[in-house]
Amino acid sequence: MEVTVQEAKTQLSRLLRRVEAGESITIRRGREPVAMLVRAPAKPGQRRIWGDVSGALGPEFDELPDDFAGYA
């Protein structure tokens, strides 16, 4: 698919949905192609949510507080 710069500016959300579906889009200024809109490569592996938190858990972490007994 080819679109003009003006179309790309006004329809960016729609174009991004098409790119997410696997399509590539050429953006042109007049008749001259100037850019391509393509899906970014997926990052490998799973995101580590707690892996980048600094610090450590204390030894009392595994001990359940008395007022939590009903939840265990």
PDB file with one MODEL, atoms N, CA, C and O in Angstrom:
MODEL        1
ATOM      1  N   MET A   1       0.848  -1.172   0.000  1.00  0.00           N
ATOM      2  CA  MET A   1       0.000   0.000   0.000  1.00  0.00           C
ATOM      3  C   MET A   1       0.896   1.239   0.000  1.00  0.00           C
ATOM      4  O   MET A   1       1.949   1.254   0.638  1.00  0.00           O
ATOM      5  N   GLU A   2       0.479   2.247  -0.701  1.00  0.00           N
ATOM      6  CA  GLU A   2       1.185   3.534  -0.734  1.00  0.00           C
ATOM      7  C   GLU A   2       0.246   4.644  -0.303  1.00  0.00           C
ATOM      8  O   GLU A   2      -0.926   4.671  -0.678  1.00  0.00           O
ATOM      9  N   VAL A   3       0.784   5.564   0.496  1.00  0.00           N
ATOM     10  CA  VAL A   3       0.011   6.730   0.928  1.00  0.00           C
ATOM     11  C   VAL A   3       0.893   7.963   0.826  1.00  0.00           C
ATOM     12  O   VAL A   3       2.120   7.863   0.802  1.00  0.00           O
ATOM     13  N   THR A   4       0.266   9.113   0.766  1.00  0.00           N
ATOM     14  CA  THR A   4       1.012  10.365   0.772  1.00  0.00           C
ATOM     15  C   THR A   4       1.356  10.744   2.209  1.00  0.00           C
ATOM     16  O   THR A   4       0.814  10.175   3.157  1.00  0.00           O
ATOM     17  N   VAL A   5       2.251  11.702   2.362  1.00  0.00           N
ATOM     18  CA  VAL A   5       2.617  12.178   3.691  1.00  0.00           C
ATOM     19  C   VAL A   5       1.379  12.703   4.411  1.00  0.00           C
ATOM     20  O   VAL A   5       1.185  12.424   5.594  1.00  0.00           O
ATOM     21  N   GLN A   6       0.549  13.451   3.713  1.00  0.00           N
ATOM     22  CA  GLN A   6      -0.665  14.003   4.323  1.00  0.00           C
ATOM     23  C   GLN A   6      -1.592  12.886   4.797  1.00  0.00           C
ATOM     24  O   GLN A   6      -2.130  12.960   5.901  1.00  0.00           O
ATOM     25  N   GLU A   7      -1.784  11.853   3.976  1.00  0.00           N
ATOM     26  CA  GLU A   7      -2.626  10.720   4.383  1.00  0.00           C
ATOM     27  C   GLU A   7      -2.037  10.014   5.597  1.00  0.00           C
ATOM     28  O   GLU A   7      -2.772   9.616   6.502  1.00  0.00           O
ATOM     29  N   ALA A   8      -0.725   9.857   5.621  1.00  0.00           N
ATOM     30  CA  ALA A   8      -0.064   9.194   6.748  1.00  0.00           C
ATOM     31  C   ALA A   8      -0.269   9.992   8.034  1.00  0.00           C
ATOM     32  O   ALA A   8      -0.473   9.413   9.101  1.00  0.00           O
ATOM     33  N   LYS A   9      -0.216  11.323   7.931  1.00  0.00           N
ATOM     34  CA  LYS A   9      -0.410  12.159   9.110  1.00  0.00           C
ATOM     35  C   LYS A   9      -1.829  12.055   9.647  1.00  0.00           C
ATOM     36  O   LYS A   9      -2.031  11.996  10.860  1.00  0.00           O
ATOM     37  N   THR A  10      -2.797  12.033   8.769  1.00  0.00           N
ATOM     38  CA  THR A  10      -4.187  12.038   9.220  1.00  0.00           C
ATOM     39  C   THR A  10      -4.718  10.641   9.544  1.00  0.00           C
ATOM     40  O   THR A  10      -5.700  10.521  10.277  1.00  0.00           O
ATOM     41  N   GLN A  11      -4.106   9.601   9.025  1.00  0.00           N
ATOM     42  CA  GLN A  11      -4.605   8.237   9.205  1.00  0.00           C
ATOM     43  C   GLN A  11      -3.609   7.330   9.919  1.00  0.00           C
ATOM     44  O   GLN A  11      -3.640   6.118   9.706  1.00  0.00           O
ATOM     45  N   LEU A  12      -2.730   7.870  10.754  1.00  0.00           N
ATOM     46  CA  LEU A  12      -1.664   7.087  11.352  1.00  0.00           C
ATOM     47  C   LEU A  12      -2.192   5.889  12.154  1.00  0.00           C
ATOM     48  O   LEU A  12      -1.653   4.789  12.025  1.00  0.00           O
ATOM     49  N   SER A  13      -3.212   6.072  12.963  1.00  0.00           N
ATOM     50  CA  SER A  13      -3.747   4.963  13.761  1.00  0.00           C
ATOM     51  C   SER A  13      -4.234   3.826  12.868  1.00  0.00           C
ATOM     52  O   SER A  13      -3.963   2.659  13.148  1.00  0.00           O
ATOM     53  N   ARG A  14      -4.936   4.151  11.816  1.00  0.00           N
ATOM     54  CA  ARG A  14      -5.443   3.131  10.883  1.00  0.00           C
ATOM     55  C   ARG A  14      -4.278   2.422  10.196  1.00  0.00           C
ATOM     56  O   ARG A  14      -4.296   1.202  10.033  1.00  0.00           O
ATOM     57  N   LEU A  15      -3.277   3.183   9.799  1.00  0.00           N
ATOM     58  CA  LEU A  15      -2.117   2.587   9.142  1.00  0.00           C
ATOM     59  C   LEU A  15      -1.349   1.672  10.087  1.00  0.00           C
ATOM     60  O   LEU A  15      -0.866   0.619   9.669  1.00  0.00           O
ATOM     61  N   LEU A  16      -1.230   2.056  11.350  1.00  0.00           N
ATOM     62  CA  LEU A  16      -0.537   1.213  12.318  1.00  0.00           C
ATOM     63  C   LEU A  16      -1.264  -0.110  12.531  1.00  0.00           C
ATOM     64  O   LEU A  16      -0.623  -1.145  12.712  1.00  0.00           O
ATOM     65  N   ARG A  17      -2.593  -0.087  12.511  1.00  0.00           N
ATOM     66  CA  ARG A  17      -3.349  -1.338  12.622  1.00  0.00           C
ATOM     67  C   ARG A  17      -3.045  -2.254  11.445  1.00  0.00           C
ATOM     68  O   ARG A  17      -2.926  -3.467  11.616  1.00  0.00           O
ATOM     69  N   ARG A  18      -2.919  -1.685  10.261  1.00  0.00           N
ATOM     70  CA  ARG A  18      -2.591  -2.493   9.080  1.00  0.00           C
ATOM     71  C   ARG A  18      -1.187  -3.073   9.179  1.00  0.00           C
ATOM     72  O   ARG A  18      -0.951  -4.219   8.795  1.00  0.00           O
ATOM     73  N   VAL A  19      -0.252  -2.269   9.698  1.00  0.00           N
ATOM     74  CA  VAL A  19       1.121  -2.736   9.869  1.00  0.00           C
ATOM     75  C   VAL A  19       1.156  -3.856  10.906  1.00  0.00           C
ATOM     76  O   VAL A  19       1.861  -4.848  10.721  1.00  0.00           O
ATOM     77  N   GLU A  20       0.403  -3.708  11.993  1.00  0.00           N
ATOM     78  CA  GLU A  20       0.339  -4.763  13.007  1.00  0.00           C
ATOM     79  C   GLU A  20      -0.198  -6.065  12.427  1.00  0.00           C
ATOM     80  O   GLU A  20       0.149  -7.148  12.897  1.00  0.00           O
ATOM     81  N   ALA A  21      -1.036  -5.960  11.416  1.00  0.00           N
ATOM     82  CA  ALA A  21      -1.603  -7.139  10.760  1.00  0.00           C
ATOM     83  C   ALA A  21      -0.627  -7.745   9.752  1.00  0.00           C
ATOM     84  O   ALA A  21      -0.931  -8.774   9.147  1.00  0.00           O
ATOM     85  N   GLY A  22       0.535  -7.127   9.561  1.00  0.00           N
ATOM     86  CA  GLY A  22       1.554  -7.700   8.697  1.00  0.00           C
ATOM     87  C   GLY A  22       1.796  -6.975   7.387  1.00  0.00           C
ATOM     88  O   GLY A  22       2.645  -7.394   6.601  1.00  0.00           O
ATOM     89  N   GLU A  23       1.082  -5.915   7.139  1.00  0.00           N
ATOM     90  CA  GLU A  23       1.238  -5.166   5.891  1.00  0.00           C
ATOM     91  C   GLU A  23       2.364  -4.144   6.028  1.00  0.00           C
ATOM     92  O   GLU A  23       2.617  -3.651   7.127  1.00  0.00           O
ATOM     93  N   SER A  24       3.036  -3.822   4.942  1.00  0.00           N
ATOM     94  CA  SER A  24       4.008  -2.732   4.944  1.00  0.00           C
ATOM     95  C   SER A  24       3.463  -1.604   4.075  1.00  0.00           C
ATOM     96  O   SER A  24       2.801  -1.847   3.066  1.00  0.00           O
ATOM     97  N   ILE A  25       3.747  -0.390   4.473  1.00  0.00           N
ATOM     98  CA  ILE A  25       3.161   0.786   3.824  1.00  0.00           C
ATOM     99  C   ILE A  25       4.281   1.723   3.396  1.00  0.00           C
ATOM    100  O   ILE A  25       5.166   2.048   4.187  1.00  0.00           O
ATOM    101  N   THR A  26       4.236   2.153   2.147  1.00  0.00           N
ATOM    102  CA  THR A  26       5.193   3.114   1.613  1.00  0.00           C
ATOM    103  C   THR A  26       4.584   4.509   1.718  1.00  0.00           C
ATOM    104  O   THR A  26       3.442   4.735   1.317  1.00  0.00           O
ATOM    105  N   ILE A  27       5.356   5.430   2.258  1.00  0.00           N
ATOM    106  CA  ILE A  27       4.916   6.819   2.367  1.00  0.00           C
ATOM    107  C   ILE A  27       5.675   7.607   1.317  1.00  0.00           C
ATOM    108  O   ILE A  27       6.900   7.527   1.224  1.00  0.00           O
ATOM    109  N   ARG A  28       4.935   8.368   0.530  1.00  0.00           N
ATOM    110  CA  ARG A  28       5.583   9.107  -0.553  1.00  0.00           C
ATOM    111  C   ARG A  28       5.245  10.588  -0.463  1.00  0.00           C
ATOM    112  O   ARG A  28       4.180  10.986   0.010  1.00  0.00           O
ATOM    113  N   ARG A  29       6.196  11.387  -0.938  1.00  0.00           N
ATOM    114  CA  ARG A  29       6.006  12.829  -1.063  1.00  0.00           C
ATOM    115  C   ARG A  29       5.865  13.086  -2.546  1.00  0.00           C
ATOM    116  O   ARG A  29       6.836  13.008  -3.299  1.00  0.00           O
ATOM    117  N   GLY A  30       4.653  13.391  -2.959  1.00  0.00           N
ATOM    118  CA  GLY A  30       4.354  13.480  -4.384  1.00  0.00           C
ATOM    119  C   GLY A  30       4.430  12.089  -4.984  1.00  0.00           C
ATOM    120  O   GLY A  30       3.712  11.188  -4.552  1.00  0.00           O
ATOM    121  N   ARG A  31       5.286  11.905  -5.971  1.00  0.00           N
ATOM    122  CA  ARG A  31       5.477  10.582  -6.579  1.00  0.00           C
ATOM    123  C   ARG A  31       6.701   9.851  -6.024  1.00  0.00           C
ATOM    124  O   ARG A  31       6.934   8.686  -6.345  1.00  0.00           O
ATOM    125  N   GLU A  32       7.470  10.538  -5.197  1.00  0.00           N
ATOM    126  CA  GLU A  32       8.723   9.993  -4.682  1.00  0.00           C
ATOM    127  C   GLU A  32       8.526   9.243  -3.363  1.00  0.00           C
ATOM    128  O   GLU A  32       8.118   9.857  -2.377  1.00  0.00           O
ATOM    129  N   PRO A  33       8.805   7.926  -3.314  1.00  0.00           N
ATOM    130  CA  PRO A  33       8.736   7.201  -2.039  1.00  0.00           C
ATOM    131  C   PRO A  33       9.841   7.701  -1.103  1.00  0.00           C
ATOM    132  O   PRO A  33      11.004   7.795  -1.496  1.00  0.00           O
ATOM    133  N   VAL A  34       9.463   8.019   0.145  1.00  0.00           N
ATOM    134  CA  VAL A  34      10.445   8.562   1.081  1.00  0.00           C
ATOM    135  C   VAL A  34      10.617   7.719   2.340  1.00  0.00           C
ATOM    136  O   VAL A  34      11.631   7.842   3.027  1.00  0.00           O
ATOM    137  N   ALA A  35       9.651   6.871   2.652  1.00  0.00           N
ATOM    138  CA  ALA A  35       9.754   6.075   3.878  1.00  0.00           C
ATOM    139  C   ALA A  35       8.868   4.849   3.778  1.00  0.00           C
ATOM    140  O   ALA A  35       7.938   4.784   2.975  1.00  0.00           O
ATOM    141  N   MET A  36       9.192   3.865   4.633  1.00  0.00           N
ATOM    142  CA  MET A  36       8.352   2.674   4.722  1.00  0.00           C
ATOM    143  C   MET A  36       7.929   2.486   6.170  1.00  0.00           C
ATOM    144  O   MET A  36       8.720   2.670   7.095  1.00  0.00           O
ATOM    145  N   LEU A  37       6.684   2.122   6.345  1.00  0.00           N
ATOM    146  CA  LEU A  37       6.146   1.835   7.662  1.00  0.00           C
ATOM    147  C   LEU A  37       6.004   0.320   7.743  1.00  0.00           C
ATOM    148  O   LEU A  37       5.179  -0.274   7.049  1.00  0.00           O
ATOM    149  N   VAL A  38       6.823  -0.300   8.602  1.00  0.00           N
ATOM    150  CA  VAL A  38       6.824  -1.761   8.749  1.00  0.00           C
ATOM    151  C   VAL A  38       6.790  -2.114  10.236  1.00  0.00           C
ATOM    152  O   VAL A  38       7.139  -1.299  11.090  1.00  0.00           O
ATOM    153  N   ARG A  39       6.371  -3.322  10.519  1.00  0.00           N
ATOM    154  CA  ARG A  39       6.298  -3.773  11.904  1.00  0.00           C
ATOM    155  C   ARG A  39       7.703  -3.897  12.498  1.00  0.00           C
ATOM    156  O   ARG A  39       8.620  -4.406  11.854  1.00  0.00           O
ATOM    157  N   ALA A  40       7.852  -3.430  13.718  1.00  0.00           N
ATOM    158  CA  ALA A  40       9.131  -3.544  14.425  1.00  0.00           C
ATOM    159  C   ALA A  40       9.347  -4.998  14.826  1.00  0.00           C
ATOM    160  O   ALA A  40       8.383  -5.709  15.109  1.00  0.00           O
ATOM    161  N   PRO A  41      10.606  -5.451  14.854  1.00  0.00           N
ATOM    162  CA  PRO A  41      10.868  -6.831  15.258  1.00  0.00           C
ATOM    163  C   PRO A  41      10.491  -7.049  16.724  1.00  0.00           C
ATOM    164  O   PRO A  41      10.688  -6.167  17.561  1.00  0.00           O
ATOM    165  N   ALA A  42       9.949  -8.225  17.026  1.00  0.00           N
ATOM    166  CA  ALA A  42       9.565  -8.560  18.401  1.00  0.00           C
ATOM    167  C   ALA A  42      10.807  -8.756  19.249  1.00  0.00           C
ATOM    168  O   ALA A  42      11.825  -9.255  18.769  1.00  0.00           O
ATOM    169  N   LYS A  43      10.722  -8.367  20.492  1.00  0.00           N
ATOM    170  CA  LYS A  43      11.836  -8.578  21.415  1.00  0.00           C
ATOM    171  C   LYS A  43      11.855 -10.047  21.819  1.00  0.00           C
ATOM    172  O   LYS A  43      10.806 -10.618  22.117  1.00  0.00           O
ATOM    173  N   PRO A  44      13.016 -10.656  21.834  1.00  0.00           N
ATOM    174  CA  PRO A  44      13.077 -12.069  22.218  1.00  0.00           C
ATOM    175  C   PRO A  44      12.909 -12.251  23.722  1.00  0.00           C
ATOM    176  O   PRO A  44      13.284 -11.379  24.506  1.00  0.00           O
ATOM    177  N   GLY A  45      12.353 -13.370  24.114  1.00  0.00           N
ATOM    178  CA  GLY A  45      12.223 -13.731  25.525  1.00  0.00           C
ATOM    179  C   GLY A  45      11.089 -13.020  26.222  1.00  0.00           C
ATOM    180  O   GLY A  45      10.438 -12.136  25.666  1.00  0.00           O
ATOM    181  N   GLN A  46      10.872 -13.431  27.458  1.00  0.00           N
ATOM    182  CA  GLN A  46       9.827 -12.831  28.264  1.00  0.00           C
ATOM    183  C   GLN A  46      10.355 -11.624  29.016  1.00  0.00           C
ATOM    184  O   GLN A  46      11.539 -11.548  29.343  1.00  0.00           O
ATOM    185  N   ARG A  47       9.478 -10.697  29.283  1.00  0.00           N
ATOM    186  CA  ARG A  47       9.845  -9.523  30.056  1.00  0.00           C
ATOM    187  C   ARG A  47       9.953  -9.919  31.529  1.00  0.00           C
ATOM    188  O   ARG A  47       9.063 -10.572  32.073  1.00  0.00           O
ATOM    189  N   ARG A  48      11.029  -9.524  32.149  1.00  0.00           N
ATOM    190  CA  ARG A  48      11.226  -9.805  33.572  1.00  0.00           C
ATOM    191  C   ARG A  48      10.742  -8.606  34.367  1.00  0.00           C
ATOM    192  O   ARG A  48      11.380  -7.554  34.360  1.00  0.00           O
ATOM    193  N   ILE A  49       9.635  -8.758  35.041  1.00  0.00           N
ATOM    194  CA  ILE A  49       9.052  -7.639  35.775  1.00  0.00           C
ATOM    195  C   ILE A  49       9.869  -7.309  37.025  1.00  0.00           C
ATOM    196  O   ILE A  49      10.163  -6.143  37.285  1.00  0.00           O
ATOM    197  N   TRP A  50      10.233  -8.334  37.796  1.00  0.00           N
ATOM    198  CA  TRP A  50      10.946  -8.086  39.047  1.00  0.00           C
ATOM    199  C   TRP A  50      12.457  -8.208  38.881  1.00  0.00           C
ATOM    200  O   TRP A  50      13.194  -7.932  39.827  1.00  0.00           O
ATOM    201  N   GLY A  51      12.927  -8.602  37.736  1.00  0.00           N
ATOM    202  CA  GLY A  51      14.352  -8.824  37.550  1.00  0.00           C
ATOM    203  C   GLY A  51      15.201  -7.583  37.632  1.00  0.00           C
ATOM    204  O   GLY A  51      16.402  -7.672  37.887  1.00  0.00           O
ATOM    205  N   ASP A  52      14.598  -6.412  37.418  1.00  0.00           N
ATOM    206  CA  ASP A  52      15.406  -5.201  37.445  1.00  0.00           C
ATOM    207  C   ASP A  52      15.206  -4.387  38.729  1.00  0.00           C
ATOM    208  O   ASP A  52      15.646  -3.240  38.812  1.00  0.00           O
ATOM    209  N   VAL A  53      14.545  -4.978  39.726  1.00  0.00           N
ATOM    210  CA  VAL A  53      14.352  -4.303  41.003  1.00  0.00           C
ATOM    211  C   VAL A  53      15.593  -4.549  41.856  1.00  0.00           C
ATOM    212  O   VAL A  53      16.017  -5.690  42.042  1.00  0.00           O
ATOM    213  N   SER A  54      16.164  -3.471  42.369  1.00  0.00           N
ATOM    214  CA  SER A  54      17.375  -3.642  43.176  1.00  0.00           C
ATOM    215  C   SER A  54      17.003  -4.016  44.608  1.00  0.00           C
ATOM    216  O   SER A  54      15.876  -3.787  45.047  1.00  0.00           O
ATOM    217  N   GLY A  55      17.955  -4.589  45.327  1.00  0.00           N
ATOM    218  CA  GLY A  55      17.741  -4.973  46.713  1.00  0.00           C
ATOM    219  C   GLY A  55      17.550  -6.468  46.858  1.00  0.00           C
ATOM    220  O   GLY A  55      17.667  -7.213  45.885  1.00  0.00           O
ATOM    221  N   ALA A  56      17.260  -6.900  48.056  1.00  0.00           N
ATOM    222  CA  ALA A  56      17.066  -8.322  48.335  1.00  0.00           C
ATOM    223  C   ALA A  56      15.963  -8.478  49.373  1.00  0.00           C
ATOM    224  O   ALA A  56      15.635  -7.539  50.098  1.00  0.00           O
ATOM    225  N   LEU A  57      15.400  -9.670  49.431  1.00  0.00           N
ATOM    226  CA  LEU A  57      14.372  -9.972  50.422  1.00  0.00           C
ATOM    227  C   LEU A  57      15.047 -10.382  51.722  1.00  0.00           C
ATOM    228  O   LEU A  57      16.062 -11.078  51.714  1.00  0.00           O
ATOM    229  N   GLY A  58      14.482  -9.950  52.822  1.00  0.00           N
ATOM    230  CA  GLY A  58      15.048 -10.296  54.120  1.00  0.00           C
ATOM    231  C   GLY A  58      14.704 -11.725  54.504  1.00  0.00           C
ATOM    232  O   GLY A  58      13.829 -12.338  53.892  1.00  0.00           O
ATOM    233  N   PRO A  59      15.380 -12.259  55.507  1.00  0.00           N
ATOM    234  CA  PRO A  59      15.144 -13.644  55.927  1.00  0.00           C
ATOM    235  C   PRO A  59      13.730 -13.851  56.471  1.00  0.00           C
ATOM    236  O   PRO A  59      13.233 -14.977  56.460  1.00  0.00           O
ATOM    237  N   GLU A  60      13.078 -12.802  56.942  1.00  0.00           N
ATOM    238  CA  GLU A  60      11.718 -12.921  57.484  1.00  0.00           C
ATOM    239  C   GLU A  60      10.647 -12.950  56.397  1.00  0.00           C
ATOM    240  O   GLU A  60       9.458 -13.016  56.708  1.00  0.00           O
ATOM    241  N   PHE A  61      11.045 -12.903  55.141  1.00  0.00           N
ATOM    242  CA  PHE A  61      10.064 -12.835  54.054  1.00  0.00           C
ATOM    243  C   PHE A  61       9.144 -14.051  54.023  1.00  0.00           C
ATOM    244  O   PHE A  61       7.952 -13.902  53.753  1.00  0.00           O
ATOM    245  N   ASP A  62       9.657 -15.240  54.290  1.00  0.00           N
ATOM    246  CA  ASP A  62       8.838 -16.449  54.238  1.00  0.00           C
ATOM    247  C   ASP A  62       7.944 -16.621  55.451  1.00  0.00           C
ATOM    248  O   ASP A  62       7.020 -17.434  55.422  1.00  0.00           O
ATOM    249  N   GLU A  63       8.195 -15.884  56.502  1.00  0.00           N
ATOM    250  CA  GLU A  63       7.367 -15.986  57.699  1.00  0.00           C
ATOM    251  C   GLU A  63       6.064 -15.230  57.484  1.00  0.00           C
ATOM    252  O   GLU A  63       6.066 -14.081  57.041  1.00  0.00           O
ATOM    253  N   LEU A  64       4.956 -15.883  57.799  1.00  0.00           N
ATOM    254  CA  LEU A  64       3.637 -15.287  57.642  1.00  0.00           C
ATOM    255  C   LEU A  64       3.273 -14.509  58.901  1.00  0.00           C
ATOM    256  O   LEU A  64       3.307 -15.073  59.994  1.00  0.00           O
ATOM    257  N   PRO A  65       2.927 -13.236  58.779  1.00  0.00           N
ATOM    258  CA  PRO A  65       2.514 -12.486  59.979  1.00  0.00           C
ATOM    259  C   PRO A  65       1.294 -13.131  60.608  1.00  0.00           C
ATOM    260  O   PRO A  65       0.497 -13.769  59.920  1.00  0.00           O
ATOM    261  N   ASP A  66       1.147 -12.964  61.936  1.00  0.00           N
ATOM    262  CA  ASP A  66       0.041 -13.593  62.666  1.00  0.00           C
ATOM    263  C   ASP A  66      -1.318 -13.177  62.129  1.00  0.00           C
ATOM    264  O   ASP A  66      -2.228 -14.003  62.059  1.00  0.00           O
ATOM    265  N   ASP A  67      -1.474 -11.915  61.750  1.00  0.00           N
ATOM    266  CA  ASP A  67      -2.782 -11.451  61.292  1.00  0.00           C
ATOM    267  C   ASP A  67      -3.115 -11.919  59.866  1.00  0.00           C
ATOM    268  O   ASP A  67      -4.192 -11.599  59.364  1.00  0.00           O
ATOM    269  N   PHE A  68      -2.233 -12.658  59.207  1.00  0.00           N
ATOM    270  CA  PHE A  68      -2.497 -13.214  57.878  1.00  0.00           C
ATOM    271  C   PHE A  68      -2.875 -14.680  57.929  1.00  0.00           C
ATOM    272  O   PHE A  68      -3.093 -15.290  56.882  1.00  0.00           O
ATOM    273  N   ALA A  69      -2.960 -15.264  59.112  1.00  0.00           N
ATOM    274  CA  ALA A  69      -3.225 -16.702  59.264  1.00  0.00           C
ATOM    275  C   ALA A  69      -4.514 -17.121  58.558  1.00  0.00           C
ATOM    276  O   ALA A  69      -4.580 -18.226  58.020  1.00  0.00           O
ATOM    277  N   GLY A  70      -5.509 -16.290  58.546  1.00  0.00           N
ATOM    278  CA  GLY A  70      -6.777 -16.624  57.897  1.00  0.00           C
ATOM    279  C   GLY A  70      -6.699 -16.674  56.374  1.00  0.00           C
ATOM    280  O   GLY A  70      -7.588 -17.230  55.728  1.00  0.00           O
ATOM    281  N   TYR A  71      -5.654 -16.105  55.798  1.00  0.00           N
ATOM    282  CA  TYR A  71      -5.493 -16.079  54.341  1.00  0.00           C
ATOM    283  C   TYR A  71      -4.629 -17.221  53.810  1.00  0.00           C
ATOM    284  O   TYR A  71      -4.618 -17.473  52.605  1.00  0.00           O
ATOM    285  N   ALA A  72      -3.915 -17.907  54.676  1.00  0.00           N
ATOM    286  CA  ALA A  72      -2.988 -18.947  54.244  1.00  0.00           C
ATOM    287  C   ALA A  72      -3.686 -20.292  54.089  1.00  0.00           C
ATOM    288  O   ALA A  72      -3.046 -21.281  53.730  1.00  0.00           O
TER     289      ALA A  72
ENDMDL
END
